[in-house]
Amino acid sequence: MSDLSFEQAMQQLEKIVVQLEQGELPLEQALEQFEQAVKLSRLSQQKLQQAEQKVSQLLQQQGQENLTPFQPSAEDEA
């Protein structure tokens, strides 16, 4: 699973979410899918953190300021 790209992991995660939302899976399968979704979510988070670290390193090498956390505006949250 760790060889998946971020995009592939997100696609698989989206498919699992759709299946779980439909509510038609037997309990055993739903639990297995949920477990898979948690693994995919963790993998995606790791890949995002790695990308953020790389961007931060590149900015530091260029003498630019550090990244600032994204702050959504009130319009973005609506």
Secondary structure in CASP SS format (residue, H / E / C, confidence):
PFRMAT SS
TARGET T0000
AUTHOR 0000-0000-0000
METHOD secondary structure of the structure
MODEL  1
M C 1.00
S C 1.00
D C 1.00
L C 1.00
S C 1.00
F H 1.00
E H 1.00
Q H 1.00
A H 1.00
M H 1.00
Q H 1.00
Q H 1.00
L H 1.00
E H 1.00
K H 1.00
I H 1.00
V H 1.00
V H 1.00
Q H 1.00
L H 1.00
E H 1.00
Q H 1.00
G C 1.00
E C 1.00
L C 1.00
P C 1.00
L H 1.00
E H 1.00
Q H 1.00
A H 1.00
L H 1.00
E H 1.00
Q H 1.00
F H 1.00
E H 1.00
Q H 1.00
A H 1.00
V H 1.00
K H 1.00
L H 1.00
S H 1.00
R H 1.00
L H 1.00
S H 1.00
Q H 1.00
Q H 1.00
K H 1.00
L H 1.00
Q H 1.00
Q H 1.00
A H 1.00
E H 1.00
Q H 1.00
K H 1.00
V H 1.00
S H 1.00
Q H 1.00
L H 1.00
L H 1.00
Q H 1.00
Q H 1.00
Q C 1.00
G C 1.00
Q C 1.00
E C 1.00
N C 1.00
L C 1.00
T C 1.00
P C 1.00
F C 1.00
Q C 1.00
P C 1.00
S C 1.00
A H 1.00
E H 1.00
D H 1.00
E H 1.00
A C 1.00
END
